Amino acid sequence: MALGLNWKVKSAEEVAAGGVVAPDERLPWGKTIGLGAQHVVAMFGATFVFPLIMGLNAQLAIMMSGIATILFLLIVQGKVPSYLGTSASFVGAVAAIRAGGGDSATVTGAILIAGVVLALVGALIHFMGSAVLHKVLPPAVTGAVVMLIGFNLAPVVAGIYWPQDQWVALLTMLFTIVVAVAFKGFIGRIAIFLALIFGTALSWLLDATAGKITSVLGGATEATEHFRWDRSGISSADWVGFPQGTALVDGKEIPGWHFPSFSMAAILLVLPAVIALIAENTGHVKAVAEMTGHDLDPVMGKAIAGDGIGTSFASLFGGSPTTTYAENIGVMAATRVYSTAAYYVAALVAILFGLSPKFGALVASVPGGVLGGITVVLYGMIGLLGAKIWKENGVDFANPINLVPLAAGIVIGIGDVKMKITDDFTLGGIALGTIVAIAGYHLARAIAPADLRGRADGTAIAVGDYTYGDSDKVDDLYQKGYPGDTDGRN
């Protein structure tokens, strides 16, 4: 079948004997359902943490992630096993939009346009090849944009989450570090999820023993006395039902499903995240190709377009942006099961979670101090993924083509430098930093001597199974448009 739904059944004994389950194969349905549930656990933590951070409805985000995953699998015709969870790449831009007075409709409108742009990029890659993309966004530039997106978020941690309960935030952060480093395999990969449980349990214990805390809650301007973990909304929520609509209560927005509105300023803030999503999807497809031994280059454009369509569809109803998840790659590597049937199961389970308002209320109740401890790690990891892209592609910062324009773009992005274009329009932060990084890089490359251009993209660019270290070959690869490996995620 063209949709990739005709899986061949493979026995568990064959896998135990050293075999693998390919994307077009599956284990018996009982074991496939178990694996699908395992994928849900892997993606679960980050998929509802990021909507909370962006001020969107987590119950709706879980539901839409399941629907987006099904759309993705249909678009790639079952050739790329992947779960589309919530993307972290938009968090910085969303924080900037809300700081400027934007509401959830403005946020999701900007994300929807970013999804459309990503889908168009995917279509372009599918029909024209990846050369044009890699000429515009070589690893040096991609790493810089990912880095400034992550580190731009530092003030959000310092100003909103951490002050709500600094001691719970500190202990949650330390717990995250210990679990991520001390435990190998699956436990280490869900460190964020386990830290969320730990921090919430710690908040409950402190409420019971030490009483209320006085601090400034997120979005408030004055300190108030309150319990760390407010569970009042959980008991009153229904077990089954659709996510609520967005509402205003005492002047405060309670996020739910809604239709988007559009603002050019918000759209420009969000568009740089498209670059990060391109890098994430490219890395995911390459990783899956290496694990399965399949040539997935012909499906690269469809995978990127599928993520764009998933993001657009989710945000159309107030959901959060999506991306392919490295957590699920870890599950596949551990089990040697790459069946897309397991991902359909995971998607259906996520949709069922999304039909429980009580689950949504539980997620929404996560204490601010817990989010402080988690986000201080997550935001730093996003930024360091940019450095990972540089390292894996041998980007040479002794070369001024890389050093000078990218340094400027990164500082503009992290420092939230602003340029007032008109009385009603200002460019700043992530958007301005991205423009400077991309335009400055290509300007520098255009005017630089030939010997500097030859070394601009990296001292060793990985292309398939080959590594090119000679500067002339690197320059030739740049002209041909080969990217190197940009494996990296939110």
C-alpha positions in Angstrom: 0.0 0.0 0.0 1.2 3.5 -0.8 0.4 4.7 2.7 2.8 2.2 4.3 0.2 0.3 6.3 0.8 -3.2 5.0 3.3 -4.3 7.6 4.9 -7.8 7.4 4.7 -9.7 10.7 8.0 -10.6 12.2 8.4 -12.9 15.2 9.9 -11.9 18.5 12.3 -14.9 18.1 13.8 -13.5 15.0 14.5 -10.2 16.8 15.9 -12.0 19.8 18.3 -13.9 17.4 19.8 -10.6 16.3 17.4 -9.4 13.7 15.7 -6.1 13.5 12.1 -5.0 12.7 12.2 -2.7 9.7 9.8 0.2 9.3 7.5 -1.9 7.0 7.5 -4.8 9.5 5.9 -5.3 12.9 5.8 -7.7 15.8 2.5 -9.3 16.7 0.0 -6.7 17.8 0.3 -7.4 21.6 4.1 -6.7 21.6 3.6 -3.8 19.1 1.1 -2.1 21.5 3.6 -2.5 24.3 6.3 -0.9 22.3 3.9 1.9 21.3 3.3 2.6 25.0 7.1 2.7 25.5 7.3 5.4 22.8 4.6 7.4 24.6 6.6 7.4 27.8 9.8 8.4 25.9 8.2 11.5 24.4 5.8 12.3 27.2 7.8 14.6 29.4 9.0 17.1 26.9 5.8 17.0 24.9 3.8 18.5 27.7 6.6 20.4 29.5 7.1 22.7 26.5 3.5 23.7 26.0 3.4 24.7 29.7 6.5 26.8 29.2 4.9 28.5 26.2 1.6 29.1 27.9 -0.4 26.7 25.7 -2.7 24.0 26.8 -0.8 20.8 27.5 -3.8 18.4 27.1 -4.4 19.8 23.7 -0.7 19.6 22.8 -0.6 15.9 23.6 -3.7 15.2 21.5 -2.4 17.2 18.6 1.0 15.5 18.8 -0.8 12.2 18.2 -2.7 13.6 15.2 0.4 15.2 13.8 2.3 12.0 14.1 -0.3 10.1 12.1 -0.2 12.8 9.4 3.6 12.6 9.3 3.6 8.8 8.9 1.1 9.0 6.1 3.1 11.7 4.3 6.4 9.7 4.5 4.4 6.6 3.5 5.7 4.7 6.5 9.3 4.9 5.5 10.5 7.1 8.4 9.6 5.9 11.9 9.1 9.0 14.1 7.0 10.6 16.8 6.2 14.3 16.4 6.3 15.8 19.9 6.3 19.4 21.0 9.3 21.4 19.7 11.4 23.4 22.1 12.8 25.6 19.2 9.9 28.0 19.4 10.0 28.7 23.2 12.3 31.8 22.9 10.2 33.4 20.3 7.0 32.7 22.1 8.5 34.2 25.3 9.3 37.3 23.3 5.8 37.5 21.8 4.2 37.3 25.2 6.6 39.8 26.6 5.4 42.2 23.9 1.7 41.7 24.9 0.8 38.9 22.5 -1.8 36.3 23.5 -2.1 32.6 22.7 -3.9 33.3 19.4 -1.0 35.5 18.2 1.5 32.8 19.3 -0.2 30.0 17.4 -0.8 32.2 14.4 2.9 32.9 14.1 3.7 29.1 14.6 1.2 28.2 11.9 3.0 30.4 9.4 6.3 28.9 10.4 4.8 25.4 9.8 3.7 26.5 6.4 7.1 27.8 5.6 8.7 24.5 6.8 6.3 22.5 4.6 7.2 24.6 1.6 10.9 24.1 2.3 10.3 20.4 2.5 8.5 20.4 -0.8 11.4 22.4 -2.4 13.9 19.9 -1.1 11.7 17.0 -2.4 11.5 18.4 -6.0 14.8 20.2 -6.3 17.1 18.4 -4.0 18.8 19.5 -0.9 21.6 21.5 -2.6 19.8 24.9 -2.4 19.0 24.5 1.3 22.6 23.6 2.3 24.0 26.5 0.4 21.8 28.9 2.3 22.2 27.1 5.7 25.6 25.5 6.0 26.5 23.9 9.4 28.2 27.1 10.6 25.1 29.1 10.2 22.7 26.4 11.4 24.7 25.9 14.6 24.7 29.7 15.3 20.9 30.0 14.9 20.2 27.0 17.2 22.6 28.4 19.8 21.0 31.8 19.9 17.5 30.3 20.1 18.5 28.4 23.2 20.5 31.0 25.1 18.0 33.7 24.3 15.8 31.9 26.9 18.1 32.5 29.9 16.1 35.5 31.1 12.9 33.5 31.1 14.4 31.1 33.6 15.9 33.9 35.7 12.9 36.2 35.7 9.9 33.9 35.7 10.4 30.3 36.8 13.4 30.2 39.2 12.2 33.0 41.6 8.9 31.2 42.2 10.7 28.7 44.4 14.5 28.8 44.2 15.2 25.8 46.5 12.8 23.4 44.7 14.3 24.7 41.4 17.8 24.0 42.5 17.0 20.5 43.8 15.0 19.7 40.6 18.0 20.8 38.5 20.4 18.7 40.5 18.1 15.7 40.2 17.9 16.1 36.5 21.7 16.2 36.2 22.2 13.2 38.4 19.7 11.0 36.6 20.8 12.0 33.1 24.4 11.2 33.9 24.2 8.3 36.3 21.7 6.2 34.5 22.3 4.8 31.0 19.7 3.9 28.4 16.1 4.6 28.8 16.1 6.0 32.4 18.7 8.6 31.4 16.7 9.6 28.4 13.6 10.4 30.4 15.5 12.4 33.1 13.3 15.5 32.4 10.1 13.5 33.0 11.4 11.9 36.2 12.6 15.3 37.4 9.2 16.7 36.9 7.7 14.0 39.1 10.5 14.5 41.7 10.0 18.2 41.9 6.2 18.0 42.1 6.5 15.4 44.9 9.0 17.6 46.7 6.7 20.6 46.4 3.9 18.6 47.9 6.1 17.4 50.8 7.3 21.0 51.5 3.7 22.3 51.4 2.8 19.6 54.0 5.7 20.3 56.3 6.8 23.9 55.8 3.5 25.5 54.7 3.0 28.2 52.2 5.7 30.1 50.4 5.7 33.8 49.5 6.9 34.5 46.0 6.0 36.1 42.7 4.0 33.6 40.5 4.7 33.6 36.8 2.9 36.5 35.1 2.2 38.3 38.4 3.9 41.6 39.5 3.6 41.2 43.3 4.6 38.5 45.7 1.8 36.5 47.2 1.5 33.7 49.8 0.6 30.4 48.2 1.1 26.7 48.2 3.8 25.4 45.9 1.6 22.9 44.2 -2.0 24.1 43.6 -4.1 21.0 43.0 -7.5 22.8 43.2 -8.3 22.4 39.5 -7.6 18.6 39.4 -10.4 17.3 41.5 -13.0 19.4 39.6 -11.9 18.3 36.2 -13.8 15.6 34.2 -12.1 12.3 33.4 -13.3 12.4 29.8 -13.9 15.3 27.5 -12.3 17.6 24.9 -9.8 20.3 25.9 -11.5 23.5 27.1 -11.6 26.6 25.0 -9.3 29.6 25.8 -10.9 31.8 28.4 -10.1 34.9 30.5 -10.5 34.6 34.2 -9.9 37.7 36.3 -8.0 39.2 33.4 -5.7 36.2 33.1 -5.8 34.0 30.0 -6.5 30.3 30.7 -5.2 28.5 27.6 -7.3 26.0 25.6 -8.3 25.4 22.1 -8.6 28.5 19.9 -8.2 29.7 16.3 -5.0 31.7 15.5 -4.6 35.4 14.8 -1.7 36.9 12.8 0.9 39.5 13.5 3.8 40.2 11.2 6.0 41.1 14.2 5.2 37.8 15.9 5.8 35.9 12.7 9.2 37.4 12.2 10.1 36.4 15.7 9.1 32.7 15.1 10.5 32.1 11.6 14.1 31.5 12.8 12.9 28.4 14.5 12.3 26.9 11.1 16.0 26.6 10.7 16.3 24.6 13.9 13.5 22.3 12.7 15.2 21.7 9.4 18.3 20.7 11.3 16.3 18.5 13.7 14.5 16.7 10.9 17.6 16.2 8.8 19.4 14.7 11.8 16.5 12.4 12.6 16.2 11.1 9.1 20.0 10.5 8.9 20.0 8.7 12.2 17.1 6.4 11.2 18.8 5.7 7.9 22.0 4.7 9.6 20.2 2.4 12.1 18.0 0.7 9.5 20.5 0.6 6.7 17.9 2.2 4.3 18.6 5.1 2.0 16.2 7.7 3.2 17.5 10.7 1.3 14.7 10.5 -1.2 12.2 10.9 1.7 14.1 13.8 3.4 11.9 16.5 1.8 8.7 14.6 2.7 9.8 14.3 6.3 10.5 18.0 6.6 7.2 18.8 4.9 5.4 16.3 7.1 6.7 18.1 10.2 5.6 21.4 8.7 2.1 20.2 8.0 1.9 18.6 11.5 2.9 21.9 13.1 0.4 23.9 11.0 -2.5 21.6 11.7 -1.7 21.5 15.5 -1.4 25.3 15.7 -4.6 25.8 13.7 -6.6 24.7 16.7 -4.3 26.1 19.4 -1.9 23.2 19.8 1.9 23.5 20.0 4.6 23.2 17.3 5.9 19.7 16.5 9.3 18.1 15.7 10.8 14.6 15.4 12.0 13.3 18.7 15.4 12.0 19.5 14.0 10.3 22.7 12.2 7.8 20.4 15.4 7.2 18.4 16.8 5.9 21.7 13.9 3.5 22.2 14.4 2.2 18.6 18.1 1.8 19.2 17.5 -0.2 22.4 14.8 -2.5 21.0 16.0 -2.8 17.4 12.3 -2.3 16.4 11.8 0.5 13.8 8.2 -0.5 12.9 6.0 2.5 12.1 3.1 0.4 13.5 4.4 1.1 17.0 4.2 4.8 16.3 0.6 4.6 15.1 -0.1 2.9 18.5 1.8 5.7 20.3 -0.2 8.4 18.4 -3.5 6.8 19.3 -2.5 6.6 23.0 -1.6 10.3 23.0 -4.9 11.2 21.5 -6.7 9.2 24.3 -4.6 11.2 26.9 -5.7 14.3 25.1 -9.4 13.4 25.7 -8.9 13.6 29.5 -9.4 17.1 31.1 -8.3 15.6 34.4 -4.9 14.8 32.9 -4.8 18.3 31.4 -5.5 19.8 34.9 -2.8 17.6 36.4 -0.2 18.8 33.9 -1.2 22.4 34.3 -0.7 22.2 38.0 3.1 21.6 37.8 4.7 24.1 40.2 6.7 27.0 38.8 9.8 26.1 40.8 9.8 22.7 39.2 9.7 24.2 35.8 12.6 26.5 36.9 14.8 23.5 37.6 13.9 21.8 34.4 14.1 24.7 32.1 17.5 25.8 33.3 18.8 22.5 31.9 16.6 22.3 28.8 17.3 25.8 27.6 21.1 25.3 28.0 20.9 22.0 26.1 19.1 23.7 23.2 21.9 26.3 23.0 24.6 23.7 23.2 23.1 21.7 20.4 24.3 24.5 18.2 27.9 23.9 19.4 27.3 20.2 18.8 26.5 21.0 15.1 29.7 23.0 14.8 31.8 20.2 16.4 30.4 17.4 14.3 31.0 19.4 11.1 34.5 20.7 12.0 33.5 24.4 11.8 36.7 26.4 12.0 36.4 29.5 14.1 39.9 30.6 13.3 38.3 31.6 10.0 36.9 35.1 10.2 34.1 34.2 7.8 32.7 32.0 10.6 33.9 34.0 13.6 32.9 37.6 12.9 29.3 37.5 11.5 28.2 34.6 13.6 29.6 36.2 16.8 27.6 39.3 16.0 24.4 37.3 15.3 24.7 35.3 18.5 25.2 38.3 20.8 22.3 40.1 19.2 20.1 37.0 19.7 21.1 36.3 23.3 21.2 39.9 24.4 17.8 40.7 22.7 19.3 43.7 20.8 16.6 45.6 19.0 16.4 47.8 15.9 13.4 50.1 15.5 12.5 50.0 11.8 9.3 52.1 12.0 7.2 53.5 14.9 5.1 50.3 14.8 7.7 47.7 13.9 10.9 46.6 15.7 13.3 43.8 14.9 15.1 42.2 17.8 16.4 39.2 19.6 16.1 35.9 17.8 14.8 37.4 14.5 17.5 40.1 14.2 20.2 37.7 15.3 19.2 35.1 12.7 19.2 37.7 9.9 22.6 39.0 10.9 24.0 35.5 11.2 22.7 34.3 7.8 23.2 37.5 5.8 26.5 38.4 7.5 27.9 34.9 6.8 27.1 35.0 3.1 28.3 38.6 2.8 31.6 37.6 4.4 31.9 34.6 2.2 31.2 36.6 -1.0 34.0 39.2 -0.3 36.6 36.9 1.4 39.7 35.6 -0.4 39.4 32.2 -2.0 41.6 30.5 0.6 39.3 31.6 3.4 36.2 30.5 1.5 37.7 27.1 1.1 37.9 26.6 4.8 34.7 28.3 5.8 32.3 25.3 6.2 34.5 23.1 8.3 37.8 21.3 8.3 36.1 17.9 7.9 32.6 17.7 6.5 30.8 14.3 6.8 28.9 13.3 3.7 27.5 9.8 3.8 30.4 7.5 4.5 33.0 9.9 3.4 35.0 12.6 5.2 36.5 15.5 3.2 39.3 17.2 5.0 41.0 19.0 2.1 40.1 22.7 1.8 39.6 22.6 -2.0 37.3 19.6 -1.6 35.4 21.4 1.1 34.9 24.4 -1.1 33.8 22.2 -3.9 31.2 20.5 -1.6 29.9 23.9 -0.6 29.4 24.8 -4.3 27.6 21.5 -4.8 25.5 22.0 -1.7 26.4 19.1 0.6 25.6 19.8 4.2 27.5 17.6 6.5 25.8 16.0 9.4 23.5 18.3 11.4 22.2 15.7 13.8 20.7 17.6 16.7 17.4 18.1 18.5 15.2 20.4 21.3 
